[in-house]
Structure formats: C-alpha cells, structure tokens
Amino acid sequence: MRLGLPDSLRGRAWSVISAVNAVMDARDGDYQSIVEEATLCMESKQDKNASQIERDLRRTFPSHYLFRSNSEEEDMMNSSAILCEDFTPDGIEALRRILYAYSIYDDEIGYCQGMNFIAAMFLTFLPEEESFWLLVAIMNDDPYSMRELFTKDMSGSLETLFVADRLVRKLLPDLHQHLTNEGINISMYACQWLMTIFSSNFNFDLVSIVWDNFLVEGWKVVYRVFIAILTECEEELLNLPFEHILTFLRDKLPGRVDGQSILAASLEIRLRSKHIRKYTKEFRLMQSGEHLNKKGLPGPPGTNVKHRGKKFVQKLSKVGISKE
C-alpha cells in the first residue's frame, strides 16, 4: 500500500477507504439534484464563482486527453448547456459539473483555485459522482480536513506552510539556512504543492501514490514526501543563487521526480507525528497571541510567538499569500 496501489484497483480502493461508497448509497440522487441547482444558478447568472471556474477549466491538465478544452468563448457559451446534459464521461464537462456542484454544496467556501486540480485528478481514476463525493470527503472529513486550506482567512494554508517550514528547518537545516539567506520564502514554491497535495505540479506517478497513502494516513505522508523531494535535490539547491532556485523548484524539479523512489525515501525520514503536533500548536498559539516557553508550553518565560508569527505572515503577504 505505501508504495502504491495498482491502477486497476485504485478507484475502488479510494472509494472504500474514504467511505464514499457508503455516502453514495445513503445519498442516492443527491449529486444530480445539486448539479441541477447549479444549472439554475448559472442560467440566472447568480453563481459568483462562474468566471473563475471557467478560467481554471482551461488551465487544468490541458495536455491530458480528458481535459482538452475549446476556446474560452466556446466554453462560456456551452457551459450552461453542458451542465444540463445527461452526464458524460468527457473530463472537461465532468470537471465543470463537479466544481459548480461543490460551490453550491458548500457555498461558504464556494470555489477556490487548486480545487480544480484535485477534482480533475480524481476524475482520472473515478467516475464523476464518486469524484464529487471524494472531493466532499477530503475537504470535510478527518484526517484530511482540506477545507481549512481554502477558507477566506487562509488559516489552514498559513498553518500548513508554517509546519512545512519548521520541518525543513529541523530536518534540512543547511538547506533552510541557504534558502533564508537567498530570500526564498516557503510560500514562493510550496504553496501550490501542499494546497493540492502535489496534484497541480507533479507527475501522476508521484501524485497517485501520495494520494493512496494520504487517504489512509492523512497529512503526515504529505510532509514526509515534501521533505523527501527537497532532500533529493538539496545538494543541487545549495549551489544555486536566488534567481535559479525558484526556476528549478517551480519548473524543473516537478517533472523529474520519480514517484516510487520518493515514496521509498520518504519512509526513511525521521519525521514523527509529535513534530507536526508541536509546530501546529506553535502556529495556533502565535495566532492567539500566547507565548511558548522553551519546553513548548504556553506562558512565560519564553519566546514571543505572536511577534514571530506576525513576521512569518508578513513574509507570506509579500509573495501574495494573505489573510485578508
């Protein structure tokens, strides 16, 4: 399991692991009703997410045979009709229905960039309705709770980036120092990696195996893989200056990562659940303005965590990650 499921079993396994099969039995017909409601919103031009969804449809795996799109104008003209059609196996139309349906299902979140890659990746392994309910599950259920990544205040994204940054500092101190010296903030390269669990950037051989494990174990496997990826290229990164680091991490690295070797390497990393809990606690304390002493407990004497937290959030704001 840890080194990946066979493609022939993956869709069925994901459905069972996440309890999507049980949800579909209990909510038979609900998905079609949600899609019909989304269609009415589109026809009355009441869907505030429509323009962003339509733009992102064209950016989602455009080279994948399931998601090759027409021009933007044709997509906008056809989108309402496509929502009304009987469900088809065509990926771009199924993805459109899923994204509009989720924006109706959870109107507080609506639609956020990144959800398109996750839903599209699901569609490469699962039928449309199962993909929708799996999206609902990973957004709302433990141990996933990805919904927090997409809230308006971005608290979940900030927390995830904070934990990842602390893990790099602990497990790869030389690399962390080099990136800091070069002015590279973790949000400059890792935000999309983590918000989509690697779906938006990396090859499917890595993405599918990570999700095999994520659906069983939750976030620990994501942080393990994140550290394993950086470990593999640490020596190369240590010799790169600022202007080449981001090009390497954003453009070159994702396409050359081998899924099997990275997953195997991730299992050797000395990352414990207590580390994740510690840094999660530190972030939440800093958000609340409390102090953390040297033993990791709230209260003086200790470090002003709120002050450090403000500095961290300010760094994220400079590169477009904002709580506003």
N, C-alpha and C positions, 0 to 999 in steps of 0.2 A: 504493500500500500504506500509506504513512504517514498518509494522510487517510482510511483505512478501506476495508474490503472490501465488496462488495455482499452483502446478507443472503443471497442465494441461493447464494453461494459460501463464506460464512464457515465453516460447519460442516465442510465438506470440507477447506478450507484449513487450519483449525486442526488437524484430524486428521493431515494430511500434515506440516505444519510441526513438530509435536510428536512425530512418528513413532508416534502412537497407532495408525494403520492397520497398521503393521508389528507392533506389540505384539499387537494383536488377532488377527492371523494366526498369530503364534507361540504365543499363549496361548488358543487357541480352547477355550471351555468353562470356563475358569478362573473367570470372573466368576460364572457360575451356581453353581459349587461354593462360592465364597466366600459368596454370598447364602444358600445352604443351610446353611452352617456358622453364619452369623449368626442364622438362624432357630432353630437348635438352642440357641444361647446364650440367645436371648430366651425360648424355651419353658422353659428350665431356670432362668431369671432370673439368669443368670451374667454378663449384659452390664452392666458398671458404667457404661456411657455411655448407657443406655437413657433414663433420666429426663431428662437434658439434651437429648438428641436430640429426644425427643418435645415438650419445651417449645419448642425452637427451630424445629421444623417449623411451628408455628403463627405464628411471628414472621417467617417468610421470605417476603417479597413477598406479603403477604396479599391485596393488591388485584389481583395478576396472575391471570389466568384459570386458569393452570396450577396454581396453588398455593393456591387457596381451600380451607380446611380445615373439617372438622367441629368440634364442641366437643372440648375436651381429653379428656373422659371417653370419648367415642366413639372418638377417635384411639387412646387407650391400649388399649381393648378390641379394636380392629380391627387393631392394628399387627402382631401376630404372624401373623394370617391373611393380611394383605396381603403380608408377606414370602414367604409360601408360595405365593401365587398365581402363575399364569403372568404374565410381565412385561406390563404395560400401559403405554400412553402417558401416563396420568394423572400430572401432575407431582408431587403431594404423595407419592404412593406410590413413584414412581421415586426421588425425593429421599430418602425414608426408606431404601430399599434401598441406595442409594449410600453414605449416611452410616454405616449399620450395617456394610456391607461394608468400608468403609475402616477402621473401628475394629477389624475383625478382621484385615484385611490388614497394618496397621501398629499392633500392639497397644501399642507403646511410646508413641506419640502418642495413639492411640485417637480420640477426637473432641474438638474444641475449637470454641468459638464463633467464628464467622467462616467456617469451612469450609462451613457451610450456604449462605451467600450465594454463595460461589464455585461450589459444585456446582449450585445452582439456576440460576445464570446460564448455566452450561454447558448445562443441560437446555433452555434456550430456543433453543439453536442446534444441539444434537447429540442423537442417540439416547442412551438410558440407558447402555448398556455403554460407548460411546465417551466419555461424560461421566465415567464412573468412571475409565477408564484415563487420561483427560486430567488428572483430579484427582491420580492417582498420579504422572503425569509432572511436573506443576508443583510438586508437593511435594518430589520427589526428584531431578529432573534439572537440570543446568545448561542455560541460565543463570538458572533460576528459583529453585530451592532454597528454596521457601516453607516446607518442613517446619521449618526453624530458627525460624520465627516462632511455632510452636506447641509448642515444647519446654517442659518443666516450668520450666526456669530463665528462659525468655523471652529468652534471649540474642539471638536473631535480631530480635525486636521491639525490644529496647533498642538494638541496633545500628542498625536502620533508622530509628528515631526520632532517634537521635543524629546520623546522617548528614543527615537531613532538616533538623534544627535548625541544623546548621552551614551547610548550603546556604542557608537563609533568612538567617542572619547575614551570609553572604558576598554574596549576590545581592540581598537586600532589607534592607539594614542599618537603614533608618529604621523599617520595619515590625517587624523583630526587636526593636529597642530599645523601641518602643511596647508590644509585647506583653509584654516583660520588665517594663517599668515598671508595667503593669497587672496583673502577676501571672499572666499566661497562659502555662502550660507547653504545649509542643507536644503532649504526650500527651492534653491535655484535648479536643483536636478532631481530631487527625490519626491517632490510633492505629487506629481502625476504617477510615479511608480507606486507609491503607497496608497493613494486615494483609489486607484483602480486595481490594486493587488497585481501590478505588473502588466495588466491586460492591454494598456494603451501603447506600450513601448516595446515589449519583448516578444520574441518568437513564441509560437504556440507550444513548442515542445517544453519550454520552461513554464509558461502560463498554466497549461493544463495540469502539470504535476504539482505546482504550487497550490492550485485550487483543489486538487484531490486531497491534499493534506490540510489546507485551510478549513475546509468544510468539516473536518474531523477535530482538529486541534485549535482552531482559532488563530489569534494574532501572533502567537509565539513563532510559528513557522514563517510568517511574513518577515519578522525581524531577523530570524536566522538566515533566510535567503538574502535579505538585504545586506547583511554583514558578509555573507559568503561571496556575493558579487563584488563588493568592494575589496575583500581580501584577495580575490583572484587578480585584480588589476592594481593592487596597492603599489607595487614596485614601479609600475609604469606611471602612475599618478604622481608619485613622489618626485619624478623628474620632469613634470610638466609645469609651466607657468600658468597664470590665471587664464589668459586668452585661449589656451589649448585645453585646459581642464574641462570647461563646460562643453566645448565641441566634442571632446572624447566621451564624456558621460551622457550627453544628450543624443548624439548622432552615431557614434562608432560602437560604443560598448553594447547597447541592447541587441544589435544584430549578430554579435559574435558569441554570445553566451550560450553554452551548452546546458540544457536543462538537467540531464541526468547527472553530469559531473557537479553542477552547482548544488543540486539537492543532496548528493552524497557528501560534498564538502560541508554543507550546512549542518549536517548531523554531527560533525566533529567540533563544532564551535561551542565553546564553554559558556553558553547563554542559559541562564536559569529563569524560571518564572518569577523568582523573587527580585531579579534585576528589573524586570518590566514593572512589577508592582511598585518597587521603590521609586522609579522615575515617574510613573504615573501619579503616585502620591505627591512627589515633589512638585509636579506641574500643577496639580489641583490645589495644593497649599499656596503656591505662589499666586494663583489666580484669586484665591480668597484673601490674600494679604497676610497670611500667617507666617511664622518663622519656623525654620527647621534647624535643629542643632546637629552637632557632628555625628550623633548616633541615629540620625534620620527621624527624630521625634519632634513634634511641634513644640514651640516655646523656646525662650531664651535660656542660656546663651546660645547663639548660633548665627547663621548667615541670614541676611535679609533676602529671603527668597522672592518676595514681591519685587524688589528692586532688580534682581537678576531676571525675573520673569518679564518685566517691562522691557528690559534691554533685548531679550530674545524676541518678543513680539514686535519691537521696533525694527529689528533686523528683517523679520518676515515682511513687514509692511513695505520696506524699501524695495522688495522684489515682487510686490503685487499680492502678497498673502495678507489680507486684512480682516480684522474682526468687525469692521463697520459694514 
